[in-house]
């Protein structure tokens, strides 16, 4: 049985008022009748004394299941467990208007629609007489698809009590069942975004830019953004994150816009989340929970699903909270000390046990990956890892370089699970290219921890290809966000080549690319080159199609981002610039290598075998005395074979 408490704004209410409100739970209403004269009079009397709205929620058996106190223009409306997206909720709301004006307000009607009350009634005292107004559904729909509401009143309150509710509700439910639409799971979430504009809250990102990215995350998760709230505030409120006045403003907006979800741009504490859910009456998410939700949708492999589940478990552990009697103590039993465990403690222990099991499974997968890396090292296969901000085009680039068929979409975190493909460079060298999960500003620490086994591919790579969306105005900030995550992984000092992608989108400015028909390359000194790009998005250019180069001016965005950085500009979508990129990669792996021509006698054929293991054999010939080999080796390995060198 639910704990019968008074909800809402009960601060500073006098004890005798609290006792009076609590005693309302003892009242009942005849089945099929809206209310009673006694209940109406007692509600109005409390409202006149405290100057705030009071609402009672009555089920179809006439029992008062909840009582809530608001203020003169809004009431905290509870989530009604019995509500249905097809039929009415089985609960009616009767609330007071302190002004005596009992016409239903827009928030009243919005709440009626959102919670699908059987009926919504407002009562008050006007000229010494109790009056009221009733709102209920007709079963039909408005042009915008919302349920049509019919109003009755204002009339004397006793007239409302004569209305026969049971046949009215049965008739409405029958009509709603006939017009049953799609299931709740298929209906869109209507989201409101919220954040604070605090001094130094984010040194790089403007609040508006951060919320614009949050909107894109919401779209990726499948929600429709219907509004955004930003509050200038020195620091987040410890109880509600935003100020109380802003929260009340949001509550009105949520009801009017029929929003079902509020997403905050920063991570909320468990208490802030609970307080906001009580104040706003809708589901509350923060940026961390939203990203975890997207990751859960995108994970395809067993390893990816395990890592997402681990992150979700660690996020939810401090947020477990039961309500009412579910948190009551269990009996300790004979011969035991203390009152026993709470259900909350049992739930937490189960989650900790599951976290331990997942971590063990991930550790096993980590060892498997370690074996794969050991084999690659033994085979001396170089590795390049694609890193970068989410939606920078890493998967598209992997497809363009290697001819892979990795899923790519213009959405944040379109791909989650890492993919490795081989790439043969123009000089004949074979390397592995690994596509990793995209990064984002304010990337949840739990995700970095959970995906550490996967992200070890970044740590172990020989070179990082940092893919940047050059068309994004916040590209510099995105680079900084990626750098912060790389520091956390211990990979910030790795050799890095910046790959400025999406050059085809820079259609304006000096040296525009003409919609992707050309690509530009800049070295660290700022020299510009032009590549007439016959594009081949499946894998760059074949031999003989290498475009000619000539000096040109580059778009300012490219020059600005490459200043002081080693990199090149490409379009993975059109294939422009991929030849130059591959040459840059090959040049990196050639650094520190020497080319030797060796003659190894037949009596020392074991040296030929070691040579194939140690370096890259470019040419092999034979004569009557032995094997003639042209090979590229590292300086260290070359020293072991110098005695066979011939001029």
C-alpha positions as CSV (number, residue, x, y, z in Angstrom):
1,X,0.0,0.0,0.0
2,X,1.3,3.4,-0.9
3,X,2.5,5.7,1.9
4,X,-0.1,8.4,2.4
5,X,1.9,11.6,2.5
6,X,1.3,15.2,1.4
7,X,3.2,16.0,-1.7
8,X,4.4,19.3,-3.2
9,X,5.2,22.6,-1.5
10,X,4.6,21.9,2.2
11,X,7.4,24.0,3.6
12,X,6.3,26.4,6.3
13,X,2.8,24.9,6.6
14,X,1.4,25.0,10.1
15,X,1.0,21.7,11.9
16,X,-2.8,22.0,12.1
17,X,-2.9,22.5,8.3
18,X,-0.8,19.4,7.8
19,X,-3.2,17.5,10.1
20,X,-6.2,18.7,8.2
21,X,-4.7,17.7,4.8
22,X,-3.7,14.3,6.2
23,X,-7.2,13.7,7.4
24,X,-8.6,14.1,3.9
25,X,-7.2,10.6,3.2
26,X,-9.9,9.3,5.5
27,X,-12.7,10.6,3.2
28,X,-14.2,8.7,0.3
29,X,-16.4,9.6,-2.7
30,X,-19.4,7.6,-3.9
31,X,-18.5,5.5,-6.9
32,X,-19.3,7.3,-10.2
33,X,-19.6,10.7,-8.4
34,X,-17.0,13.5,-9.0
35,X,-16.7,14.7,-5.4
36,X,-18.6,15.4,-2.3
37,X,-19.7,18.7,-0.6
38,X,-17.6,17.9,2.5
39,X,-14.5,17.3,0.4
40,X,-15.0,20.5,-1.6
41,X,-15.6,22.7,1.4
42,X,-12.6,21.4,3.3
43,X,-10.3,21.8,0.3
44,X,-11.5,25.4,-0.3
45,X,-11.1,26.2,3.5
46,X,-7.4,25.1,3.4
47,X,-6.8,27.1,0.2
48,X,-8.3,30.2,1.7
49,X,-6.0,29.9,4.8
50,X,-2.7,29.1,3.0
51,X,-3.3,30.9,-0.3
52,X,-2.1,28.0,-2.4
53,X,-3.7,25.5,-4.7
54,X,-4.5,22.1,-3.2
55,X,-5.2,19.0,-5.4
56,X,-6.6,15.6,-4.5
57,X,-6.4,12.6,-6.8
58,X,-9.4,10.1,-6.6
59,X,-9.5,6.7,-8.2
60,X,-12.7,5.0,-9.6
61,X,-13.4,3.3,-6.3
62,X,-13.7,6.8,-4.7
63,X,-10.5,6.5,-2.7
64,X,-8.2,9.5,-2.3
65,X,-4.9,8.2,-3.4
66,X,-2.7,11.4,-3.3
67,X,-2.9,15.0,-2.0
68,X,-0.6,17.7,-3.4
69,X,0.0,21.4,-2.4
70,X,1.1,23.9,-5.0
71,X,1.0,27.7,-5.3
72,X,-1.5,30.2,-6.8
73,X,-0.7,29.2,-10.4
74,X,0.7,25.7,-10.5
75,X,0.5,22.4,-8.7
76,X,3.0,19.5,-8.5
77,X,1.3,16.8,-10.5
78,X,2.3,13.2,-9.7
79,X,3.0,10.5,-12.2
80,X,-0.1,8.4,-12.2
81,X,0.9,4.7,-12.2
82,X,-2.4,3.6,-13.8
83,X,-2.4,5.9,-16.8
84,X,-2.5,4.4,-20.3
85,X,-1.6,5.8,-23.6
86,X,-4.8,4.2,-25.0
87,X,-7.4,4.5,-22.3
88,X,-8.0,6.9,-19.5
89,X,-5.8,6.7,-16.3
90,X,-8.6,5.7,-13.9
91,X,-7.8,8.8,-11.7
92,X,-9.5,12.2,-11.6
93,X,-8.0,15.4,-10.2
94,X,-10.0,17.9,-8.1
95,X,-8.0,21.1,-7.2
96,X,-8.7,24.5,-5.9
97,X,-8.2,28.0,-7.4
98,X,-7.4,30.5,-4.7
99,X,-8.7,33.4,-6.8
100,X,-12.2,31.9,-7.1
101,X,-11.9,32.0,-10.9
102,X,-12.5,28.3,-11.6
103,X,-12.2,28.3,-15.4
104,X,-9.6,25.6,-16.3
105,X,-6.2,27.2,-17.2
106,X,-4.0,26.1,-20.0
107,X,-1.7,24.1,-17.6
108,X,-4.9,22.4,-16.2
109,X,-5.9,21.2,-19.7
110,X,-2.3,20.3,-20.5
111,X,-2.1,18.2,-17.4
112,X,-5.5,16.6,-18.2
113,X,-4.1,15.5,-21.6
114,X,-0.6,14.5,-20.4
115,X,-1.8,12.3,-17.5
116,X,-5.1,11.3,-19.2
117,X,-7.2,11.9,-16.1
118,X,-10.7,10.7,-16.2
119,X,-11.6,14.3,-15.4
120,X,-10.1,17.5,-14.2
121,X,-12.1,19.8,-11.9
122,X,-11.3,23.2,-10.5
123,X,-13.3,24.5,-7.5
124,X,-13.2,27.8,-5.6
125,X,-15.4,30.3,-3.6
126,X,-16.9,33.1,-5.5
127,X,-19.2,35.6,-3.8
128,X,-19.6,33.3,-0.8
129,X,-20.6,30.3,-3.0
130,X,-18.7,27.2,-4.0
131,X,-18.4,27.0,-7.7
132,X,-16.4,24.8,-10.1
133,X,-15.6,23.9,-13.7
134,X,-15.1,20.4,-15.2
135,X,-12.9,19.3,-18.1
136,X,-13.1,15.9,-19.8
137,X,-12.3,14.2,-23.1
138,X,-14.8,13.7,-25.8
139,X,-12.9,10.7,-27.3
140,X,-12.3,12.7,-30.5
141,X,-9.1,14.3,-31.7
142,X,-8.1,17.9,-32.6
143,X,-6.5,18.7,-35.9
144,X,-3.0,18.5,-34.4
145,X,-3.7,15.0,-33.1
146,X,-4.3,15.9,-29.4
147,X,-7.4,14.6,-27.6
148,X,-10.3,17.0,-27.7
149,X,-11.4,18.4,-24.3
150,X,-14.9,19.6,-23.4
151,X,-15.5,22.1,-20.6
152,X,-18.5,22.3,-18.4
153,X,-19.0,25.3,-16.1
154,X,-18.4,27.4,-14.2
155,X,-21.4,26.2,-12.2
156,X,-22.3,25.6,-8.6
157,X,-20.1,22.9,-7.2
158,X,-23.0,20.7,-6.2
159,X,-24.1,20.6,-9.9
160,X,-20.8,19.0,-10.8
161,X,-21.4,16.3,-8.2
162,X,-24.6,15.3,-10.0
163,X,-22.7,14.3,-13.2
164,X,-22.6,10.5,-13.7
165,X,-19.0,9.8,-14.3
166,X,-19.1,6.0,-14.9
167,X,-21.1,6.0,-18.2
168,X,-19.1,9.1,-19.4
169,X,-15.8,7.4,-18.8
170,X,-16.9,4.1,-20.4
171,X,-18.1,6.0,-23.5
172,X,-14.8,7.9,-23.8
173,X,-12.7,4.7,-23.3
174,X,-14.7,2.9,-26.0
175,X,-14.0,5.7,-28.5
176,X,-10.3,5.8,-27.5
177,X,-10.0,2.1,-28.0
178,X,-11.5,2.3,-31.5
179,X,-9.0,5.0,-32.4
180,X,-6.0,3.2,-30.9
181,X,-2.8,4.5,-32.4
182,X,0.7,3.3,-32.2
183,X,2.1,1.8,-29.0
184,X,3.8,4.0,-26.5
185,X,7.3,2.7,-27.3
186,X,6.9,3.9,-30.8
187,X,5.8,7.4,-29.9
188,X,8.4,10.2,-30.0
189,X,9.8,11.7,-26.9
190,X,9.3,15.4,-26.6
191,X,12.4,16.8,-24.9
192,X,13.2,20.1,-23.2
193,X,16.9,21.0,-22.9
194,X,18.3,22.9,-19.9
195,X,21.7,24.3,-18.9
196,X,23.4,27.0,-16.9
197,X,25.6,29.8,-18.3
198,X,28.2,30.0,-15.4
199,X,31.4,32.0,-15.5
200,X,34.3,29.6,-16.3
201,X,31.9,26.7,-16.3
202,X,33.3,25.6,-19.6
203,X,36.5,27.3,-20.7
204,X,36.2,26.4,-24.4
205,X,32.5,25.9,-25.2
206,X,29.8,28.5,-25.3
207,X,26.7,27.4,-23.5
208,X,24.6,27.8,-26.7
209,X,27.1,25.6,-28.6
210,X,27.1,23.0,-26.0
211,X,23.2,22.9,-25.9
212,X,23.2,22.8,-29.7
213,X,25.3,19.6,-29.5
214,X,23.0,18.3,-26.8
215,X,20.1,18.8,-29.2
216,X,21.9,16.7,-31.8
217,X,22.5,14.0,-29.2
218,X,18.8,14.1,-28.4
219,X,18.0,13.7,-32.1
220,X,20.4,10.8,-32.3
221,X,18.6,9.1,-29.4
222,X,15.3,9.6,-31.1
223,X,13.8,12.5,-29.3
224,X,12.3,15.7,-30.6
225,X,13.5,18.9,-29.0
226,X,10.6,21.3,-28.2
227,X,12.3,23.9,-26.1
228,X,15.6,25.1,-24.6
229,X,16.2,26.9,-21.2
230,X,19.5,28.6,-20.3
231,X,19.9,30.3,-16.9
232,X,22.8,32.6,-16.0
233,X,24.0,31.4,-12.7
234,X,27.3,31.5,-10.8
235,X,27.0,27.8,-9.9
236,X,24.4,25.1,-10.0
237,X,21.8,25.0,-7.3
238,X,22.5,22.2,-4.9
239,X,18.9,21.1,-4.8
240,X,17.4,21.8,-8.3
241,X,20.5,22.6,-10.4
242,X,18.5,25.6,-11.8
243,X,16.9,28.3,-9.6
244,X,13.4,27.5,-8.3
245,X,11.8,30.3,-10.4
246,X,13.3,28.9,-13.6
247,X,12.1,25.4,-12.6
248,X,8.6,26.7,-12.2
249,X,8.8,28.4,-15.5
250,X,9.9,25.1,-17.1
251,X,7.0,23.3,-15.4
252,X,4.5,25.6,-17.1
253,X,6.3,25.1,-20.5
254,X,6.4,21.3,-20.1
255,X,2.7,21.2,-19.5
256,X,1.8,23.5,-22.4
257,X,4.1,21.7,-24.9
258,X,3.2,18.2,-23.7
259,X,6.9,17.5,-23.1
260,X,7.8,14.1,-21.7
261,X,11.5,14.5,-21.0
262,X,14.0,17.1,-19.7
263,X,17.7,16.7,-20.5
264,X,20.3,18.7,-18.6
265,X,23.6,19.6,-20.2
266,X,25.7,18.7,-17.2
267,X,25.7,15.6,-14.9
268,X,23.2,15.9,-12.1
269,X,23.6,14.6,-8.6
270,X,21.2,11.8,-7.5
271,X,19.4,14.3,-5.2
272,X,19.1,16.9,-7.9
273,X,17.6,14.4,-10.3
274,X,15.0,13.2,-7.7
275,X,14.1,16.8,-6.8
276,X,13.6,17.8,-10.4
277,X,11.5,14.7,-11.2
278,X,9.2,15.7,-8.3
279,X,9.0,19.3,-9.3
280,X,8.5,18.8,-13.1
281,X,6.6,15.6,-13.1
282,X,8.5,14.2,-16.2
283,X,11.5,12.0,-16.8
284,X,14.8,13.7,-16.1
285,X,18.1,12.8,-17.9
286,X,21.5,14.4,-17.8
287,X,24.1,14.5,-20.6
288,X,25.8,11.3,-19.2
289,X,22.6,9.3,-19.2
290,X,21.7,10.5,-22.7
291,X,25.1,9.4,-24.1
292,X,24.8,6.1,-22.3
293,X,21.4,5.6,-23.9
294,X,22.8,6.3,-27.3
295,X,25.7,3.9,-26.7
296,X,23.2,1.2,-25.6
297,X,21.3,1.7,-28.9
298,X,24.5,1.5,-31.0
299,X,26.4,-1.4,-29.4
300,X,26.4,-4.4,-31.7
301,X,29.1,-6.7,-30.5
302,X,29.2,-8.7,-27.3
303,X,32.1,-6.6,-26.0
304,X,30.4,-3.3,-26.8
305,X,27.2,-4.4,-25.0
306,X,29.2,-5.5,-22.0
307,X,31.1,-2.2,-21.8
308,X,27.9,-0.1,-22.1
309,X,26.2,-2.2,-19.4
310,X,29.2,-1.7,-17.1
311,X,29.0,2.1,-17.6
312,X,25.3,2.1,-17.0
313,X,25.7,0.1,-13.8
314,X,28.3,2.4,-12.4
315,X,26.2,5.4,-13.3
316,X,23.0,4.0,-11.8
317,X,24.6,2.6,-8.6
318,X,24.5,5.9,-6.6
319,X,21.1,6.8,-8.0
320,X,19.1,3.8,-6.8
321,X,16.2,5.0,-4.7
322,X,13.1,3.2,-3.7
323,X,9.9,4.9,-2.4
324,X,7.5,4.4,0.5
325,X,7.4,1.0,2.1
326,X,9.8,-0.6,-0.4
327,X,12.6,0.9,1.7
328,X,11.2,-0.3,5.0
329,X,13.5,-2.6,7.1
330,X,13.2,-6.4,6.8
331,X,12.9,-8.3,10.0
332,X,16.2,-9.4,11.4
333,X,14.8,-12.7,12.6
334,X,15.7,-14.8,15.7
335,X,19.3,-14.8,16.7
336,X,20.4,-11.9,14.5
337,X,21.6,-8.4,15.4
338,X,20.1,-5.2,14.0
339,X,17.0,-4.7,11.9
340,X,18.3,-6.5,8.8
341,X,19.0,-5.3,5.3
342,X,17.0,-2.7,3.4
343,X,15.8,-3.5,-0.1
344,X,18.0,-0.6,-1.2
345,X,21.1,-2.3,0.1
346,X,20.1,-5.6,-1.5
347,X,19.7,-3.8,-4.9
348,X,23.0,-2.2,-4.5
349,X,24.7,-5.4,-3.7
350,X,23.2,-7.1,-6.8
351,X,24.5,-4.3,-9.0
352,X,27.9,-4.5,-7.4
353,X,27.9,-8.2,-8.1
354,X,26.9,-7.7,-11.7
355,X,29.6,-5.0,-12.1
356,X,32.2,-7.5,-10.8
357,X,31.0,-10.2,-13.2
358,X,31.1,-7.8,-16.2
359,X,34.6,-6.5,-15.3
360,X,35.8,-10.1,-15.2
361,X,34.3,-10.8,-18.6
362,X,35.9,-7.6,-20.0
363,X,39.2,-8.6,-18.5
364,X,39.0,-11.9,-20.4
365,X,38.3,-10.0,-23.6
366,X,41.1,-7.7,-22.8
367,X,43.5,-10.6,-22.7
368,X,42.2,-11.9,-26.0
369,X,42.9,-8.5,-27.6
370,X,46.4,-8.6,-26.0
371,X,47.1,-11.9,-27.8
372,X,46.0,-10.3,-31.1
373,X,48.3,-7.4,-30.5
374,X,51.2,-9.7,-29.6
375,X,50.7,-11.5,-32.9
376,X,50.6,-8.2,-34.8
377,X,53.8,-7.1,-33.1
378,X,55.4,-10.5,-33.9
379,X,54.4,-10.1,-37.5
380,X,55.7,-6.4,-37.4
381,X,52.4,-5.1,-38.9
382,X,52.2,-1.3,-38.2
383,X,48.9,0.1,-36.8
384,X,47.3,3.4,-37.3
385,X,44.3,4.3,-35.1
386,X,41.6,6.7,-36.2
387,X,40.6,9.0,-33.4
388,X,38.5,12.2,-33.3
389,X,35.3,13.9,-32.3
390,X,32.1,12.0,-32.9
391,X,30.7,12.5,-36.4
392,X,34.0,13.8,-37.8
393,X,33.9,11.1,-40.5
394,X,36.2,8.3,-39.1
395,X,34.1,5.4,-40.4
396,X,33.7,7.1,-43.8
397,X,37.4,7.5,-44.0
398,X,38.0,3.9,-43.0
399,X,35.7,2.8,-45.8
400,X,37.4,5.1,-48.3
401,X,40.9,4.0,-47.4
402,X,40.3,0.3,-47.1
403,X,37.2,-0.5,-49.0
404,X,35.5,-1.6,-45.8
405,X,31.8,-1.7,-45.4
406,X,31.5,-0.1,-41.9
407,X,28.2,1.6,-41.1
408,X,28.4,5.4,-41.4
409,X,25.7,7.9,-40.8
410,X,25.5,11.7,-40.3
411,X,24.7,11.2,-36.6
412,X,26.6,11.4,-33.4
413,X,28.1,8.0,-32.3
414,X,26.8,6.3,-35.5
415,X,29.3,3.6,-35.0
416,X,30.5,2.4,-31.6
417,X,32.3,-0.9,-31.9
418,X,35.9,-0.7,-33.1
419,X,36.8,-2.1,-36.5
420,X,40.2,-3.0,-37.9
421,X,41.0,-3.3,-41.6
422,X,44.2,-3.8,-43.6
423,X,45.5,-1.1,-46.0
424,X,48.3,-1.6,-48.6
425,X,50.1,1.7,-49.2
426,X,51.6,2.8,-52.5
427,X,55.1,1.6,-51.5
428,X,53.8,-1.9,-50.9
429,X,53.7,-1.7,-47.1
430,X,50.7,-3.3,-45.4
431,X,49.3,-1.6,-42.3
432,X,46.3,-2.0,-40.1
433,X,43.8,0.9,-39.7
434,X,41.6,0.8,-36.6
435,X,38.4,2.8,-36.3
436,X,37.7,3.7,-32.6
437,X,34.7,5.1,-30.8
438,X,34.2,8.9,-31.2
439,X,34.9,11.3,-28.4
440,X,32.8,14.2,-27.2
441,X,33.1,17.1,-24.8
442,X,32.1,16.1,-21.3
443,X,32.5,12.5,-22.2
444,X,31.3,10.6,-19.1
445,X,34.2,9.2,-17.0
446,X,32.3,6.0,-16.5
447,X,32.4,5.5,-20.3
448,X,36.1,6.1,-20.5
449,X,36.7,3.6,-17.8
450,X,34.3,1.0,-19.3
451,X,35.8,1.3,-22.8
452,X,39.4,1.3,-21.6
453,X,39.9,-2.2,-23.0
454,X,38.7,-1.1,-26.4
455,X,40.6,2.2,-26.3
456,X,43.8,0.4,-25.6
457,X,44.0,0.1,-29.4
458,X,44.7,3.8,-29.3
459,X,47.4,3.4,-26.8
460,X,49.1,0.6,-28.7
461,X,48.9,2.2,-32.1
462,X,52.1,3.4,-33.9
463,X,50.4,6.6,-35.1
464,X,47.1,8.4,-34.4
465,X,45.1,9.8,-37.3
466,X,43.2,12.6,-35.6
467,X,40.2,13.1,-37.9
468,X,38.7,16.7,-37.6
469,X,35.5,18.0,-39.2
470,X,37.0,21.1,-40.8
471,X,33.5,22.4,-41.7
472,X,32.5,22.6,-38.0
473,X,32.9,26.1,-36.5
474,X,33.8,24.5,-33.2
475,X,36.5,22.3,-34.7
476,X,39.3,23.8,-32.5
477,X,37.2,23.1,-29.4
478,X,36.6,19.6,-30.6
479,X,40.3,19.0,-31.1
480,X,40.8,20.1,-27.4
481,X,38.1,17.8,-26.2
482,X,39.7,14.8,-28.0
483,X,43.1,15.8,-26.6
484,X,41.7,15.8,-23.1
485,X,40.4,12.2,-23.5
486,X,43.8,11.1,-25.0
487,X,45.5,12.5,-22.0
488,X,43.2,10.5,-19.7
489,X,44.2,7.4,-21.8
490,X,47.9,8.2,-21.6
491,X,48.1,8.5,-25.4
492,X,48.5,12.3,-25.8
493,X,52.2,12.0,-26.7
494,X,51.7,9.5,-29.5
495,X,52.8,10.5,-33.0
496,X,49.8,12.2,-34.5
497,X,48.7,13.3,-38.0
498,X,45.8,15.7,-38.3
499,X,43.3,14.7,-41.0
500,X,41.0,17.7,-41.8
501,X,38.0,15.9,-43.2
502,X,34.8,17.2,-45.0
503,X,36.7,19.6,-47.1
504,X,34.0,19.3,-49.7
505,X,31.7,21.3,-47.4
506,X,33.9,24.4,-47.4
507,X,32.4,25.9,-50.6
508,X,33.1,29.5,-49.7
509,X,36.3,31.4,-48.9
510,X,39.7,31.6,-50.6
511,X,40.6,28.4,-52.4
512,X,37.1,26.9,-52.0
513,X,37.0,23.3,-53.1
514,X,34.2,23.6,-55.6
515,X,31.9,21.1,-53.9
516,X,34.5,18.4,-53.4
517,X,36.2,18.4,-56.8
518,X,39.5,19.4,-55.3
519,X,41.5,18.9,-52.1
520,X,44.2,20.9,-50.5
521,X,47.3,19.9,-48.6
522,X,49.4,22.1,-46.3
523,X,52.6,21.3,-44.6
524,X,53.6,22.7,-41.2
525,X,55.2,25.8,-42.8
526,X,51.9,26.8,-44.4
527,X,52.7,25.9,-48.1
528,X,49.6,25.2,-50.0
529,X,49.1,22.6,-52.7
530,X,46.2,21.7,-54.9
531,X,45.1,18.2,-55.9
532,X,42.7,17.9,-58.8
533,X,40.6,15.1,-57.4
534,X,39.2,12.4,-59.6
535,X,37.4,10.9,-56.7
536,X,37.1,7.3,-55.8
537,X,35.3,7.0,-52.4
538,X,35.8,3.3,-52.3
539,X,39.5,3.5,-51.9
540,X,41.3,6.6,-53.1
541,X,43.1,6.6,-56.5
542,X,44.6,3.7,-58.5
543,X,48.1,3.9,-59.8
544,X,48.4,6.3,-62.7
545,X,45.6,8.5,-61.4
546,X,47.7,10.5,-58.9
547,X,46.6,14.1,-59.5
548,X,49.1,16.9,-60.4
549,X,50.0,19.5,-57.8
550,X,50.2,23.3,-58.0
551,X,50.3,26.1,-55.6
552,X,46.9,27.6,-54.5
553,X,45.4,29.5,-51.6
554,X,43.6,27.5,-49.0
555,X,40.3,28.2,-47.1
556,X,41.1,30.2,-43.9
557,X,39.6,27.4,-41.8
558,X,42.1,24.9,-43.1
559,X,45.1,27.3,-42.6
560,X,44.0,28.1,-39.1
561,X,43.6,24.5,-38.0
562,X,46.9,23.3,-39.5
563,X,49.0,26.1,-38.1
564,X,51.7,24.4,-36.1
565,X,50.2,20.9,-36.7
566,X,51.3,18.1,-39.0
567,X,48.4,17.2,-41.2
568,X,46.5,17.3,-44.5
569,X,43.0,18.2,-45.7
570,X,40.8,15.6,-47.4
571,X,37.2,14.7,-48.2
572,X,36.6,11.1,-47.3
573,X,33.2,11.3,-49.0
574,X,34.6,12.3,-52.4
575,X,38.0,10.7,-52.1
576,X,39.8,14.0,-52.6
577,X,43.2,14.1,-50.8
578,X,43.4,10.4,-49.9
579,X,46.5,9.8,-52.0
580,X,48.3,12.6,-50.1
581,X,47.1,11.1,-46.8
582,X,48.4,7.7,-47.7
583,X,51.8,9.2,-48.7
584,X,51.9,11.0,-45.3
585,X,51.2,7.7,-43.5
586,X,53.9,5.8,-45.6
587,X,56.4,8.6,-44.9
588,X,55.9,8.3,-41.2
589,X,56.6,4.6,-41.2
590,X,59.6,5.1,-43.5
591,X,61.1,7.5,-40.9
592,X,63.9,5.7,-39.0
593,X,64.3,3.0,-41.6
594,X,67.2,2.4,-43.9
595,X,67.3,0.5,-47.2
596,X,70.0,-2.1,-47.6
597,X,71.1,-4.4,-50.4
598,X,72.4,-7.7,-48.9
599,X,74.0,-10.8,-50.2
600,X,73.5,-13.8,-47.9
601,X,75.3,-17.1,-48.7
602,X,73.3,-20.2,-49.1
603,X,75.1,-21.6,-46.1
604,X,73.4,-19.0,-44.0
605,X,69.8,-19.3,-45.2
606,X,68.6,-18.9,-41.6
607,X,69.5,-15.2,-41.9
608,X,67.1,-14.8,-44.8
609,X,64.3,-16.1,-42.6
610,X,65.3,-13.7,-39.8
611,X,65.4,-10.9,-42.4
612,X,61.8,-11.5,-43.5
613,X,60.7,-11.4,-39.8
614,X,62.7,-8.3,-39.0
615,X,62.0,-6.0,-42.0
616,X,60.2,-5.5,-45.3
617,X,61.8,-7.3,-48.2
618,X,61.5,-5.3,-51.4
619,X,63.3,-7.6,-53.9
620,X,64.9,-11.0,-53.9
621,X,67.3,-12.4,-56.5
622,X,69.6,-15.5,-56.6
623,X,73.1,-16.2,-58.0
624,X,75.5,-19.2,-57.8
625,X,76.7,-18.1,-54.3
626,X,73.6,-17.0,-52.4
627,X,70.6,-14.8,-52.1
628,X,70.6,-11.1,-53.0
629,X,68.0,-9.1,-51.0
630,X,66.9,-5.5,-51.1
631,X,65.2,-4.7,-47.8
632,X,64.0,-1.9,-45.5
633,X,64.9,-2.2,-41.9
634,X,64.9,-0.2,-38.7
635,X,68.3,1.3,-37.7
636,X,68.4,-1.2,-34.8
637,X,67.7,-4.2,-37.0
638,X,70.0,-3.0,-39.8
639,X,73.0,-3.2,-37.5
640,X,72.5,-7.0,-37.2
641,X,72.7,-7.5,-41.0
642,X,75.4,-4.9,-42.0
643,X,78.0,-7.7,-42.5
644,X,76.0,-8.9,-45.5
645,X,75.7,-5.4,-47.1
646,X,77.0,-4.9,-50.6
647,X,77.5,-1.5,-52.3
